[in-house]
Amino acid sequence: EGSSPEEDYKVSCLLLVFVAVSLPLLAADPASLYNPELDGHNNNLHCLAKAIVQVSAALFTLHNKNIETHLKEFLLVSLSL
């Protein structure tokens, strides 16, 4: 409440940076190992990619920004760590 659209946009971008920085920590977590009994991961890490795309689409659609550009930037940030 009381924040400008530009502030909201910056927070959306920072959220993606936070997720990108968190990926190596999540990958190193023992619960991130694939569990054949579950056909997935104990911490549901297999759902993360879809969640990132869906949340990014929602956030940047609200701000009328190019989603593809932001996801490319997300990949660059996450790969540079």
WOKABEL-V432711 format. One line per field, one symbol per residue. psi: psi as a letter, one per 20 degrees, with the letter a starting at -180 (. if undefined). A space follows every 50 residues. Layout:
# WOKABEL-V432711
psi=???
This chain:
# WOKABEL-V432711
psi=piqrhgghgghgghghgggghighghhiphiiqpohhikbqhjkhiiggh gggggggggihhjlroggghhghgggghii.
